[in-house]
Amino acid sequence: MGILEGKKILVTGVLTDASIGFHVARVAQEQGAEVVLTAYPRPTLTARTAKRLPTGRDNPPPVVELDVTNAEQLAGLADELRGHGFDRLDGVVHAIGFAPQTALGGNFLETTWEDVAIALHSSAYSLKSLTMACMPLMKEGGSVVGLDFDATKAWPVYDWMGVAKAGLESCSRYLAKYLGPQGIRVNLVAAGPLATMAAKSIPGFEGMTEMWPQVAPLGWDIKDSEPTARACAALLSDWFPATTGEIVHVDGGLHAVGAA
């Protein structure tokens, strides 16, 4: 029996099998969870990717189209999930982050507010809006887990996405404060750089992926999402019943050390 046996988990951010969300969904299924995926902007691609999960082509998880910046879709999410047989949720995984190219790659001083607003809405405020959209199905409590990238430092080329991640971290703490009385835990997993489509879209991001394995005490494999997915599964489980507002670093230990 797995640590998520009998739990119903919503996972966002699955685009391809390189997505962190895909591996979280995979490990969740392996640990006994029933999974539902949300998809944006290409639901058909997510549906194809879903067939690569352990349940296979014959029984892939349902896929619900959801733009977390779309108030109408958020308002209808609970009913949409009920229509797929999810009358409750035990866990929600926020694996969403987006910033326009003008907000990345060293353009920090030139980025307009309009582009910054998109990054903050998509990557930080969406943790709150997604959680609130799922609340009607979490009346018995549950666990919300978000994917983070250490926002305590100003990373090269990460720019306004770094600011958005700082907002995500603060948002998770406030959600933990306000939702704790309802039995809902809110935590983040701060992963090291991984070879996802989102990471590859950041100009100059390869500089961090080259540095990380050399500096992290445990080393780091940018192609291995398993440690990150396992941490998410653990936080979704009942093994952390009194932990909320926490950031679990899954980065080979780099956050704890200085220069090599």
C-alpha positions as CSV (number, residue, x, y, z in Angstrom):
1,M,0.0,0.0,0.0
2,G,1.4,3.4,-1.0
3,I,1.5,6.6,1.1
4,L,-1.3,8.1,-1.1
5,E,-3.6,5.1,-1.2
6,G,-7.2,6.3,-1.7
7,K,-6.4,9.9,-2.1
8,K,-7.7,12.1,-4.9
9,I,-5.0,14.5,-6.2
10,L,-5.3,17.4,-8.8
11,V,-2.0,18.0,-10.6
12,T,-1.4,21.1,-12.8
13,G,1.5,21.9,-15.2
14,V,1.6,18.6,-17.1
15,L,2.6,19.4,-20.7
16,T,5.1,16.7,-21.7
17,D,6.7,13.8,-19.9
18,A,9.6,16.1,-19.0
19,S,7.3,18.3,-17.0
20,I,7.8,18.2,-13.2
21,G,4.0,17.9,-12.9
22,F,4.1,14.7,-15.0
23,H,6.5,13.0,-12.6
24,V,4.5,14.2,-9.6
25,A,1.4,12.6,-11.1
26,R,3.4,9.5,-11.9
27,V,4.7,9.0,-8.4
28,A,1.3,9.9,-6.9
29,Q,-0.3,7.1,-9.0
30,E,2.5,4.7,-8.0
31,Q,1.7,5.5,-4.4
32,G,-2.0,4.7,-4.8
33,A,-3.6,8.1,-5.6
34,E,-6.3,8.8,-8.2
35,V,-5.2,11.7,-10.3
36,V,-6.8,14.4,-12.3
37,L,-4.8,16.8,-14.5
38,T,-5.4,20.3,-15.6
39,A,-4.1,21.6,-18.9
40,Y,-3.2,24.9,-20.4
41,P,-2.5,26.0,-23.1
42,R,-2.6,22.7,-25.1
43,P,-5.1,20.2,-23.6
44,T,-4.7,17.8,-26.4
45,L,-1.0,17.5,-25.7
46,T,-1.6,17.0,-22.0
47,A,-4.2,14.3,-22.8
48,R,-1.6,12.5,-25.0
49,T,1.0,12.8,-22.2
50,A,-1.5,11.5,-19.7
51,K,-1.5,8.1,-21.5
52,R,2.2,7.7,-20.5
53,L,1.4,7.6,-16.8
54,P,1.3,4.3,-14.9
55,T,-2.5,3.8,-15.5
56,G,-1.6,3.6,-19.2
57,R,-3.4,4.3,-22.5
58,D,-6.5,2.4,-21.5
59,N,-7.1,4.3,-18.3
60,P,-5.5,7.7,-18.4
61,P,-6.5,10.3,-15.8
62,P,-9.1,12.9,-16.8
63,V,-7.8,16.2,-18.2
64,V,-9.6,19.5,-17.4
65,E,-8.7,22.6,-19.3
66,L,-7.8,25.4,-16.9
67,D,-6.1,28.7,-17.3
68,V,-5.4,29.8,-13.8
69,T,-5.7,33.5,-14.8
70,N,-9.2,32.9,-16.2
71,A,-11.8,33.7,-13.5
72,E,-14.6,32.0,-15.3
73,Q,-12.7,28.7,-15.6
74,L,-11.6,28.9,-12.0
75,A,-15.2,29.4,-10.9
76,G,-16.3,26.3,-12.8
77,L,-13.4,24.1,-11.8
78,A,-15.2,22.3,-8.8
79,D,-18.2,21.4,-11.0
80,E,-15.9,20.3,-13.8
81,L,-14.1,18.0,-11.4
82,R,-17.3,16.6,-10.0
83,G,-18.3,15.7,-13.6
84,H,-15.2,13.5,-13.7
85,G,-16.1,11.7,-10.5
86,F,-14.0,13.8,-8.2
87,D,-16.4,14.7,-5.4
88,R,-13.5,15.6,-3.2
89,L,-9.9,16.5,-3.4
90,D,-7.2,15.5,-0.8
91,G,-4.4,17.3,-2.5
92,V,-3.6,20.0,-5.1
93,V,-0.2,20.4,-6.9
94,H,0.6,23.9,-8.2
95,A,3.3,23.3,-10.9
96,I,2.7,26.5,-12.8
97,G,5.0,29.3,-13.7
98,F,5.2,31.7,-16.7
99,A,6.8,35.0,-17.5
100,P,7.1,36.8,-20.9
101,Q,10.6,36.6,-22.5
102,T,11.0,40.3,-21.8
103,A,10.9,39.6,-18.1
104,L,13.8,37.1,-18.3
105,G,17.4,36.8,-19.5
106,G,18.9,40.0,-18.0
107,N,16.1,42.4,-19.0
108,F,15.2,43.2,-15.4
109,L,15.6,46.9,-15.6
110,E,13.8,47.3,-18.9
111,T,10.8,45.0,-18.2
112,T,7.4,46.8,-18.3
113,W,4.8,46.5,-15.6
114,E,2.4,44.8,-18.0
115,D,4.9,41.9,-18.5
116,V,5.7,41.8,-14.8
117,A,2.0,41.7,-14.0
118,I,1.6,38.6,-16.2
119,A,4.5,36.9,-14.4
120,L,3.1,37.6,-10.9
121,H,-0.4,36.7,-11.8
122,S,0.5,33.4,-13.5
123,S,3.3,32.3,-11.1
124,A,2.3,33.7,-7.7
125,Y,-1.3,34.8,-7.3
126,S,-2.4,31.7,-9.1
127,L,-1.4,29.6,-6.0
128,K,-4.1,31.5,-4.1
129,S,-6.7,31.4,-7.0
130,L,-6.2,27.7,-7.7
131,T,-6.4,26.8,-4.0
132,M,-9.6,28.8,-3.6
133,A,-11.1,27.2,-6.7
134,C,-10.5,23.8,-5.2
135,M,-11.7,24.7,-1.7
136,P,-15.3,23.4,-2.3
137,L,-13.9,19.9,-2.7
138,M,-11.5,20.1,0.3
139,K,-14.0,20.3,3.1
140,E,-12.2,17.6,5.0
141,G,-8.9,19.3,4.7
142,G,-6.0,18.3,2.6
143,S,-2.6,19.3,1.2
144,V,-1.6,22.0,-1.3
145,V,2.0,21.7,-2.7
146,G,3.6,24.2,-5.0
147,L,6.8,24.0,-7.0
148,D,9.3,26.7,-6.2
149,F,12.8,27.8,-7.1
150,D,14.8,29.3,-4.2
151,A,13.8,33.0,-4.1
152,T,16.2,34.1,-1.4
153,K,18.9,34.9,-4.0
154,A,19.0,37.0,-7.2
155,W,19.8,34.4,-9.8
156,P,21.4,35.3,-13.1
157,V,18.8,35.6,-15.9
158,Y,15.9,34.6,-13.7
159,D,14.9,38.2,-13.2
160,W,11.2,38.8,-12.7
161,M,10.4,35.1,-12.4
162,G,12.6,35.2,-9.3
163,V,10.5,38.0,-7.9
164,A,7.4,36.0,-8.8
165,K,8.8,33.0,-6.9
166,A,9.4,35.3,-3.9
167,G,5.7,36.2,-4.1
168,L,4.8,32.5,-4.4
169,E,6.7,31.8,-1.2
170,S,5.0,34.6,0.7
171,C,1.6,33.6,-0.7
172,S,2.1,30.1,0.5
173,R,2.8,31.3,4.1
174,Y,-0.4,33.4,4.1
175,L,-2.4,30.6,2.7
176,A,-1.0,28.3,5.5
177,K,-2.0,30.9,8.1
178,Y,-5.6,31.3,6.8
179,L,-6.4,27.8,5.8
180,G,-4.8,25.9,8.7
181,P,-8.0,26.1,10.8
182,Q,-9.7,24.2,8.0
183,G,-7.2,21.4,8.1
184,I,-5.5,22.5,4.8
185,R,-1.7,22.4,4.7
186,V,0.2,24.6,2.2
187,N,3.9,23.8,1.5
188,L,6.4,24.3,-1.3
189,V,9.1,22.2,-2.8
190,A,12.1,24.3,-4.0
191,A,13.7,22.2,-6.7
192,G,17.1,22.7,-8.3
193,P,17.1,23.4,-12.0
194,L,15.5,20.6,-14.1
195,A,15.5,20.1,-17.9
196,T,11.9,21.1,-18.5
197,M,10.5,23.0,-21.4
198,A,9.9,26.0,-19.2
199,A,13.5,26.0,-18.0
200,K,14.8,25.7,-21.6
201,S,12.8,28.8,-22.5
202,I,14.8,31.0,-20.1
203,P,17.7,32.7,-22.0
204,G,21.0,31.8,-20.4
205,F,19.5,29.3,-17.9
206,E,22.1,26.7,-19.0
207,G,24.6,28.6,-16.9
208,M,22.8,27.5,-13.7
209,T,22.5,23.9,-14.9
210,E,26.2,23.7,-15.5
211,M,27.1,25.2,-12.1
212,W,24.6,23.3,-9.9
213,P,26.1,19.8,-10.1
214,Q,29.5,21.2,-9.2
215,V,28.4,23.2,-6.2
216,A,25.6,21.1,-4.6
217,P,27.0,18.8,-1.8
218,L,25.0,15.9,-3.0
219,G,25.5,16.6,-6.7
220,W,22.6,17.3,-9.0
221,D,21.1,15.6,-12.1
222,I,19.1,18.1,-14.2
223,K,17.4,15.2,-16.0
224,D,16.2,13.5,-12.8
225,S,12.8,14.7,-11.5
226,E,12.3,11.7,-9.2
227,P,13.6,13.4,-6.0
228,T,11.4,16.4,-6.5
229,A,8.3,14.3,-7.3
230,R,8.9,12.1,-4.2
231,A,9.1,15.2,-2.0
232,C,5.8,16.4,-3.4
233,A,4.2,13.0,-2.8
234,A,5.5,13.0,0.8
235,L,4.0,16.4,1.5
236,L,0.7,15.3,-0.1
237,S,0.6,12.3,2.2
238,D,-0.4,12.0,5.8
239,W,3.2,11.8,6.9
240,F,3.5,15.5,7.5
241,P,0.3,16.2,9.4
242,A,1.7,19.2,11.4
243,T,3.8,20.8,8.7
244,T,2.5,23.9,6.8
245,G,4.0,27.1,5.5
246,E,7.3,25.2,4.9
247,I,9.7,25.2,1.9
248,V,11.4,21.8,1.4
249,H,14.6,22.2,-0.6
250,V,15.3,19.4,-3.1
251,D,18.4,20.8,-4.7
252,G,21.3,18.6,-3.7
253,G,21.9,21.0,-0.8
254,L,23.1,23.9,-2.8
255,H,20.8,26.3,-0.9
256,A,22.8,25.6,2.3
257,V,26.3,26.3,1.0
258,G,28.3,29.3,-0.4
259,A,30.6,29.3,-3.3
260,A,32.4,26.0,-4.2
